Amino acid sequence: MTGTEISKEAADVVLLDDNFHTIVQAIEGGRLIYANITKFIVYLLACNSAEIWTVLFAVIFNVPIPFSAINILWANIIADVPPSMSLGCEPPEVDLLKRKPRRRNDPVLSVRKWILLICEGFLLSAITLSVYIFHYLQKTSDLDILPLRSESFFVLTSLQLCLAFLSRSTCASVFRIGICGNRYLVGAVILSFTLLVTGHYLPGLNWLLELRPITGRTWIILGYSVIILVFVTEVLKAILRYRK
């Protein structure tokens, strides 16, 4: 406020409150925005690549595609939009200001983040496709394919919503940062999961979405799938932290 107009025009940074601590706050704010953008991108790429891998490997294994076009569209609406947008509201991590400055020419996604999102996408696809193929081989007629698609869709979409909590940090453990620190994310996941269940059970809507009510078996499968997802992701993050 006391600087001359010439000095303000020549300066790279102008402090509006004459407080040098503002620089620290500005750096933290910039790093927070950048970190949340990378979380947003990693989550979206992991979820969408899982759908691509699932369809691709179904074609390779010569089995019917686990999802219809309307299924994928519905998944993108409920599992991508609300959780990913809420990741942009993540609070700063405790070590945000302790990290080394990034170079201007650094890519948005580092090699470590690429490894993480590719492995997460493959994992989601592997779990979903394993469930689908295992029960597909046990089917008795072509009429059983719609319940199998519904089950696979429910498992994959639920795992994507679970992955949103794991994506609160691309390096720290979810057991360290918790799942309730971002109330927007909690609300978004609850909303998305409610829409997911509604799409399976609400008459008329489930016909439009080509879905059927899920069985108790599916809930059990989902429980084991979530455990596998959390365990493998935590191990992968631990390995990446160790190598870093």
BELQUIWO-V447927 format. One record per residue. N is the residue number from 1. PHI is phi in whole degrees, 0 to 359 (* if undefined). NEAR is the number of other C-alpha atoms within 12 Angstrom. D_CENTER is the distance of its C-alpha to the mean C-alpha in Angstrom with 1 decimal. Layout:
n=N phi=PHI near=NEAR d_center=D_CENTER
n=N phi=PHI near=NEAR d_center=D_CENTER
This chain:
n=1 phi=* near=12 d_center=43.9
n=2 phi=261 near=13 d_center=47.0
n=3 phi=285 near=16 d_center=46.2
n=4 phi=284 near=11 d_center=48.3
n=5 phi=295 near=11 d_center=47.0
n=6 phi=293 near=10 d_center=47.7
n=7 phi=293 near=14 d_center=45.6
n=8 phi=294 near=15 d_center=42.7
n=9 phi=290 near=11 d_center=42.9
n=10 phi=276 near=11 d_center=43.1
n=11 phi=280 near=12 d_center=40.4
n=12 phi=278 near=9 d_center=36.8
n=13 phi=228 near=16 d_center=35.7
n=14 phi=241 near=22 d_center=37.5
n=15 phi=269 near=20 d_center=37.2
n=16 phi=278 near=15 d_center=37.9
n=17 phi=239 near=12 d_center=38.8
n=18 phi=56 near=13 d_center=40.7
n=19 phi=235 near=14 d_center=38.3
n=20 phi=293 near=14 d_center=37.1
n=21 phi=294 near=13 d_center=34.3
n=22 phi=299 near=16 d_center=32.7
n=23 phi=298 near=19 d_center=31.9
n=24 phi=297 near=16 d_center=29.9
n=25 phi=296 near=17 d_center=28.0
n=26 phi=293 near=19 d_center=27.5
n=27 phi=296 near=22 d_center=26.1
n=28 phi=297 near=24 d_center=23.7
n=29 phi=296 near=21 d_center=22.6
n=30 phi=295 near=19 d_center=22.2
n=31 phi=294 near=26 d_center=20.2
n=32 phi=296 near=27 d_center=17.9
n=33 phi=299 near=22 d_center=17.3
n=34 phi=296 near=25 d_center=16.7
n=35 phi=296 near=35 d_center=14.3
n=36 phi=291 near=31 d_center=12.2
n=37 phi=296 near=27 d_center=12.4
n=38 phi=294 near=33 d_center=11.2
n=39 phi=297 near=38 d_center=8.1
n=40 phi=302 near=38 d_center=7.5
n=41 phi=291 near=33 d_center=8.6
n=42 phi=299 near=39 d_center=6.9
n=43 phi=296 near=46 d_center=3.3
n=44 phi=296 near=34 d_center=5.7
n=45 phi=294 near=34 d_center=8.0
n=46 phi=295 near=39 d_center=6.4
n=47 phi=293 near=43 d_center=5.9
n=48 phi=289 near=33 d_center=9.2
n=49 phi=292 near=31 d_center=10.9
n=50 phi=298 near=36 d_center=10.6
n=51 phi=295 near=43 d_center=12.5
n=52 phi=294 near=27 d_center=14.9
n=53 phi=297 near=32 d_center=15.7
n=54 phi=297 near=37 d_center=16.3
n=55 phi=293 near=31 d_center=18.7
n=56 phi=297 near=22 d_center=20.3
n=57 phi=288 near=25 d_center=21.1
n=58 phi=297 near=25 d_center=22.4
n=59 phi=294 near=17 d_center=24.8
n=60 phi=296 near=13 d_center=25.8
n=61 phi=278 near=19 d_center=26.5
n=62 phi=60 near=14 d_center=28.5
n=63 phi=238 near=25 d_center=26.9
n=64 phi=303 near=25 d_center=26.1
n=65 phi=299 near=32 d_center=22.7
n=66 phi=292 near=43 d_center=20.5
n=67 phi=229 near=39 d_center=19.3
n=68 phi=266 near=24 d_center=21.4
n=69 phi=297 near=19 d_center=20.7
n=70 phi=291 near=22 d_center=20.5
n=71 phi=297 near=35 d_center=17.9
n=72 phi=295 near=33 d_center=15.5
n=73 phi=297 near=21 d_center=16.4
n=74 phi=296 near=30 d_center=15.8
n=75 phi=297 near=40 d_center=12.3
n=76 phi=294 near=29 d_center=11.5
n=77 phi=286 near=25 d_center=13.3
n=78 phi=268 near=32 d_center=12.0
n=79 phi=259 near=43 d_center=8.3
n=80 phi=258 near=39 d_center=7.6
n=81 phi=292 near=29 d_center=10.2
n=82 phi=299 near=31 d_center=10.6
n=83 phi=295 near=44 d_center=7.3
n=84 phi=294 near=40 d_center=6.8
n=85 phi=295 near=28 d_center=10.5
n=86 phi=290 near=33 d_center=10.7
n=87 phi=295 near=44 d_center=8.9
n=88 phi=288 near=30 d_center=12.0
n=89 phi=255 near=28 d_center=14.1
n=90 phi=297 near=36 d_center=13.2
n=91 phi=289 near=26 d_center=16.7
n=92 phi=294 near=27 d_center=18.0
n=93 phi=286 near=29 d_center=17.7
n=94 phi=295 near=15 d_center=21.1
n=95 phi=259 near=17 d_center=21.7
n=96 phi=300 near=25 d_center=20.7
n=97 phi=277 near=21 d_center=24.3
n=98 phi=270 near=14 d_center=25.2
n=99 phi=285 near=14 d_center=23.2
n=100 phi=291 near=9 d_center=25.3
n=101 phi=297 near=15 d_center=25.5
n=102 phi=271 near=18 d_center=23.8
n=103 phi=283 near=9 d_center=26.2
n=104 phi=296 near=7 d_center=26.4
n=105 phi=268 near=9 d_center=26.0
n=106 phi=292 near=10 d_center=22.9
n=107 phi=291 near=14 d_center=20.0
n=108 phi=298 near=21 d_center=16.9
n=109 phi=251 near=26 d_center=15.0
n=110 phi=284 near=23 d_center=17.1
n=111 phi=300 near=17 d_center=17.9
n=112 phi=297 near=25 d_center=16.1
n=113 phi=289 near=31 d_center=12.7
n=114 phi=297 near=24 d_center=13.6
n=115 phi=299 near=23 d_center=14.4
n=116 phi=297 near=38 d_center=11.3
n=117 phi=289 near=36 d_center=9.0
n=118 phi=294 near=28 d_center=11.9
n=119 phi=294 near=30 d_center=12.4
n=120 phi=295 near=44 d_center=9.0
n=121 phi=297 near=34 d_center=9.5
n=122 phi=297 near=32 d_center=13.0
n=123 phi=295 near=34 d_center=12.5
n=124 phi=301 near=44 d_center=10.6
n=125 phi=293 near=38 d_center=13.4
n=126 phi=297 near=32 d_center=16.1
n=127 phi=296 near=37 d_center=15.6
n=128 phi=297 near=46 d_center=15.6
n=129 phi=291 near=39 d_center=18.5
n=130 phi=296 near=28 d_center=20.4
n=131 phi=297 near=33 d_center=20.5
n=132 phi=293 near=39 d_center=21.5
n=133 phi=293 near=29 d_center=24.2
n=134 phi=301 near=18 d_center=25.6
n=135 phi=278 near=26 d_center=26.4
n=136 phi=293 near=29 d_center=27.3
n=137 phi=292 near=19 d_center=30.1
n=138 phi=262 near=14 d_center=31.4
n=139 phi=292 near=16 d_center=31.7
n=140 phi=256 near=11 d_center=35.3
n=141 phi=203 near=13 d_center=35.2
n=142 phi=291 near=15 d_center=33.2
n=143 phi=289 near=11 d_center=32.8
n=144 phi=276 near=19 d_center=30.3
n=145 phi=290 near=28 d_center=27.6
n=146 phi=293 near=31 d_center=26.2
n=147 phi=299 near=29 d_center=25.5
n=148 phi=293 near=41 d_center=23.8
n=149 phi=296 near=42 d_center=21.6
n=150 phi=297 near=39 d_center=20.8
n=151 phi=296 near=42 d_center=20.0
n=152 phi=296 near=47 d_center=17.7
n=153 phi=296 near=50 d_center=15.9
n=154 phi=295 near=48 d_center=15.6
n=155 phi=295 near=44 d_center=14.4
n=156 phi=296 near=51 d_center=11.6
n=157 phi=294 near=46 d_center=10.4
n=158 phi=295 near=39 d_center=10.8
n=159 phi=293 near=45 d_center=8.9
n=160 phi=296 near=48 d_center=5.8
n=161 phi=293 near=46 d_center=6.7
n=162 phi=295 near=38 d_center=7.6
n=163 phi=297 near=48 d_center=4.7
n=164 phi=301 near=48 d_center=4.0
n=165 phi=291 near=44 d_center=7.5
n=166 phi=291 near=41 d_center=7.4
n=167 phi=273 near=46 d_center=5.7
n=168 phi=298 near=44 d_center=8.7
n=169 phi=213 near=42 d_center=10.6
n=170 phi=273 near=40 d_center=10.6
n=171 phi=224 near=36 d_center=13.9
n=172 phi=282 near=27 d_center=14.9
n=173 phi=287 near=27 d_center=14.7
n=174 phi=293 near=27 d_center=13.0
n=175 phi=286 near=19 d_center=16.6
n=176 phi=269 near=17 d_center=17.9
n=177 phi=267 near=23 d_center=15.8
n=178 phi=80 near=19 d_center=15.4
n=179 phi=240 near=26 d_center=13.2
n=180 phi=253 near=21 d_center=15.7
n=181 phi=289 near=23 d_center=16.1
n=182 phi=243 near=27 d_center=14.2
n=183 phi=294 near=21 d_center=16.0
n=184 phi=293 near=25 d_center=14.3
n=185 phi=292 near=36 d_center=10.9
n=186 phi=300 near=28 d_center=13.0
n=187 phi=296 near=23 d_center=14.9
n=188 phi=294 near=30 d_center=12.1
n=189 phi=293 near=35 d_center=10.7
n=190 phi=299 near=23 d_center=14.4
n=191 phi=298 near=23 d_center=15.2
n=192 phi=295 near=34 d_center=12.6
n=193 phi=292 near=30 d_center=13.8
n=194 phi=297 near=21 d_center=17.3
n=195 phi=295 near=27 d_center=17.1
n=196 phi=298 near=38 d_center=15.8
n=197 phi=295 near=32 d_center=18.8
n=198 phi=299 near=24 d_center=21.1
n=199 phi=296 near=32 d_center=20.5
n=200 phi=272 near=31 d_center=21.7
n=201 phi=252 near=23 d_center=24.7
n=202 phi=287 near=20 d_center=26.0
n=203 phi=301 near=16 d_center=29.0
n=204 phi=92 near=14 d_center=29.1
n=205 phi=291 near=21 d_center=25.4
n=206 phi=293 near=25 d_center=24.6
n=207 phi=292 near=19 d_center=27.4
n=208 phi=295 near=19 d_center=26.0
n=209 phi=274 near=31 d_center=22.5
n=210 phi=59 near=31 d_center=24.2
n=211 phi=236 near=37 d_center=22.8
n=212 phi=228 near=32 d_center=24.9
n=213 phi=303 near=29 d_center=24.8
n=214 phi=272 near=29 d_center=23.1
n=215 phi=259 near=20 d_center=25.4
n=216 phi=297 near=11 d_center=25.5
n=217 phi=300 near=19 d_center=24.9
n=218 phi=295 near=28 d_center=21.4
n=219 phi=297 near=20 d_center=20.6
n=220 phi=294 near=16 d_center=22.0
n=221 phi=299 near=28 d_center=20.1
n=222 phi=297 near=31 d_center=16.8
n=223 phi=300 near=20 d_center=18.0
n=224 phi=294 near=19 d_center=18.7
n=225 phi=295 near=33 d_center=15.5
n=226 phi=296 near=29 d_center=13.5
n=227 phi=299 near=18 d_center=16.0
n=228 phi=297 near=23 d_center=15.7
n=229 phi=298 near=35 d_center=11.9
n=230 phi=295 near=28 d_center=12.5
n=231 phi=297 near=21 d_center=15.7
n=232 phi=295 near=25 d_center=14.9
n=233 phi=296 near=36 d_center=11.9
n=234 phi=294 near=29 d_center=14.3
n=235 phi=296 near=21 d_center=17.1
n=236 phi=297 near=28 d_center=15.4
n=237 phi=297 near=30 d_center=14.7
n=238 phi=297 near=20 d_center=18.3
n=239 phi=296 near=18 d_center=19.7
n=240 phi=294 near=23 d_center=18.1
n=241 phi=294 near=18 d_center=19.5
n=242 phi=294 near=12 d_center=22.8
n=243 phi=291 near=11 d_center=23.2
n=244 phi=292 near=12 d_center=22.4
